[in-house]
């Protein structure tokens, strides 16, 4: 039995279907990636799991029981790190932790122990009594993270936890997420930083327009993409592309430079890749088109995400 089971969730705001039949599960000790463009339904889904919104239909089961947001026992199983900072800037790190720890019901020696542990986890021990309003963005994010861990939740929900942080704080936060997972905590990790999700998560769900587009292991998802071979060239000369028809496609890289792409179909058509490259090099030489570099374009989560959700800008 999974620690969290989300079954056929629906949520509408008037005529707008924000979440339309989303289902997934998260195991204890798993870091589960939840991806989607702006307005896709990620935050609504996480808000329902956190008990902040009530679904129109569907079921959320946590630790084997139907989730009841009015039951404080269920709420103590959750830790939430919102995208918007939830700290009091006029209070010190220790005072923030003490305030939220008491809301979680911690008292006495256990309260002091959990505050000290949280300060150690977030690397804020030396700044514990400084006003958090004077912290850097990365320090505030670490404090936000530490607050969510105070009561040792079974499920940790992270919504863009590394937005606007410095590289050192980002590395520290990612290590802290891994440690939480190693301790048996289930983690839902929502981020627009695809490299973070790819580094942390074994399973990933992609949602858009409220619907689940994919939910599988990262390995299986990336197997949908091919590894392209790319040759960076100068400006094509003398009917180059006509001679390369069916062998390579002409595209441009991020700098606007022309690239010849040998896709999977071309690789399968001529299974001797050496012969394919030799043929292309011969044609480049005959047409007087310079070759500057040859590189592979490996499958990654960002390519898959854009392929499934499109390149159109979202507000």
N, C-alpha and C positions, 0 to 999 in steps of 0.2 A: 504494500500500500504506500502510495506517494505521500509526502508530507503535505503538499498542496495539490488539490485537484480543482481545476476550473472547467466547468462543463456547460457549453452552449450559452454563454453569456450574451445578453442583449441589453442595450441601453440607448434610449432615444431622448432627445431634447426637442420636444415638439415634433415637427416633421423630419428632423435630422436624426439619422441612425448613426450614433457615434460608435457603437460596438454592435456587431451583427453576427452572432453565433460563434464567438471565440472560445476555443477549448485548448487546454494544455495541462501538463502536470510538471511539478518540480520535486525532485528527490531531496532528502536530507543530505547535506554536504555537496550539493550541486550548485554551480553558478550557471544560471539559465539566462541567455541573452534575449531581450525583447526589443525588436527593432521596428521602426516605421517612420515615414516622413512626418513633418509637422501636420497635425490634424488627422493622423491616421487612426487614432483611438488608443494609443499606448497609455497616455496619462489617465484617460477614463477607465481603462482596464485596471491599472494599478490602484486608482482611487476606490474602485469597487472591492478589490482584494483587501485594501486597507480599512474598509468599512466607512469611507468618507462619502461614498455614493451607494445608492441601493439599485441593484439591477432590475430591469423590467421583468426579466425572466432568466432562467439558468440557475446554476448552483455553484457555490464555492465551498469546498471541504478543506478544512485545515486540521492536520493531525488526526484525521479519521472522523471528524465531526463536522456537521453543517455549520458554517461560520455565522455567528450571531454578533453583529457589531455592537449591540447593547450589552453584551456579556464582557465584563472587564477581564475575565480569565482569558478570553480569546485575544483581546487587545494586547495583553502582556506577552503573547507569543510572537508579536510583530515588532519589528524595528523599521522605521521609515526614514530615509534620507531624501527630503524633497529637493527639487531643483532650486527653488528659492530658499535662501538661508533662513533657518528657523532658530536663531539665537538672539539673545538680548545684548546689544552692543555696549550698553552702559554697565554691564556686569562683567566680571572677570571670567576666565575659562572655568575656574573652580566653582564660582558661584553659579554659572550656567549649568554645569554638570550637577551640582547639588540640587538646584531647583527642579530639573527634569527627573533626577533620580528619585526625589520625593514624590513626584507625580506618578512614577512607576511603583511606588509603595516601598521603596528601599529605606531602611532605617538602621541606626546604630553602626556597629562594626561593619556590617555588610555594605552599607552606604559608603563609608569611607574607603573600604576595599575596592569597590567598583569604580569610584571616582579616581583613585590612584591608578587602577588598571587602565582606565580610559585615557588618562593623561599620558601613561606610558605608551599605549597603543598608538596614540596620535602624535607622539613626539612633542607634546606641549608642556612637559613637566617643568622646564626652566622658565616658562611664561605663564604658569598656572594662575598667578595672582595679578596679571596685567589685564587691563581693560580689553575685552575682545573687539571693541570698536576700532582699536588701533592696530589690529592684526592685519596681515596681508591677506589677499584673497585665498591663497592656498591654506593658510592657518585657519581661516574661518571655515573652509570646507572640511578640514580635518576635525575641527571641533564639532561641526554638524554631524560628521560621521561618528565621532566618539559618543555623542548623546544617544544615537540610535542603538549603540551596543551596550549601554549601561546595564540593562536588565537581562542580558544574555538571551536575546530572542531566538526562536526557532526558525523564523523566516525574516530575512532582511530584504527590504525593497529599496533599490537605489535608482533614483531618477536623475540622470545626468550628474553624477557625483563629482566629476572632475572639470566642470565648466570653468574656464577662466583661471586655472591654477598653473603655477610654475612647474617645470619638469620634475623637480625634486619632490614636490608635494604630490604630483600625479603618481610618481613611482611609489611613494610611501603609501598612498591610498590603494593602489592596485595590490601591493603586497599585503595590506591589511585585509582586503577582500579575500585574497587567497587563504590567509590564516583563518579567517572566519569560516570559510568553507572547510578547511582542514579540521576545524573543531566540530564539524557536523552541522553547521548552519546552512539552511537552504537560502539561496540568493537569487533574486530577480534583478538583472542588471540591464537598465535601459540607457542607451547612449547613442549619440551621433558619431562618436569616434570609433569607426569600424575596427581600427587596429587594436583597440582595447578589448572589444568584444571577441575578436579573433584570438587574442592572446589569453583570455580568461575562460571562455565558454566552450563546452563540448557540444551543447545543444543550443539551437537558436530558433526563435520564431520571428517571422516577418509578417506584419499586418499593415494593411492599407485600406482606406475607406471603411474601416471598421471590421474588415474581414481578414481571416487568417489566410495568407498566401502560401506559407510554407512553415513547417515545424519539423525539424529533423536534426541529426547530428551535423556538426560543421563539415565533417568529412563527406557525408552524403550530399550536402547542399553544394559544396564546392565542386563535386564530381560532375555537376551539370555544366560546368564551364570547361572550355578547352584551354590548353597552353598554347598561346600563339607565339610564333617566331616573327621577329620584327627586324627589318633592315632599314636603318636611317640613311637616307640618300639625299643627293642634291636635287635640283629641279629636274623632273623627268625630261628626257631628250628623245627626239626622233621616234615618235610612235611607241614609246616604251610600254605603255599600258596595253596597247593593242597586242603586242607580242607576249605580254604576261597574262593575257586573259585566261582564266581558269587555273592559274598557278598562284597568283598573289593579288591582293587588293591594295589600292592606294588610299592611305589615310594620313592624318596629321597628328603629331603628338601635342602635348600641352603647350609647347613653345611655338606651335605652328609649322614645325618642320615636317617635310614629307616622309612618310614611312611606308614601306612595303610590308604587308602582313600576310604571312603564310598561315592560314587558318587550318582547323582540324580536317575540313573536307579535302583541302589540297594535300595535306599530309597523308590522308588515307588513300587518296587517288594514286599518289606516287609514294609507295611505302618506303622506298629508299630515299630518306631525307637528304642524304649526301648528294644524291643525283639531282634532287630538286634544287638545292642550294647552288650546286655547280651550274645548273641550267640558268638560274637567275643571274649568277655572277657573270656568266658568258654574255647574256643579253645586256646587262648593265655595261659591260666593256664594249660591246659592239655598238651600243647607242651613245656611248660617251657620257653616261650618267654616273657621277661619282658615288661611291659607297663610303659612309662615315662610321657606321657601327652596326653590329649585329647583336641582338639581345632577345631574351625570352620574356614573355609577359605571362606570369603565373596566375592561376585563378586566385582571387581573393574576395573577401566578403563585400567590399565596396563595389566591385564589378557586378557581383550577383545582385546586390541591393538595387543598383541602378537599372539592371536588366529587368528586375521584377516590378519596380515601382516607377520607372521612367525617369527622364532627365528634366521634366518640367519643374519650374520653381514652385515652392510651396510657401504660403504665408503662415 
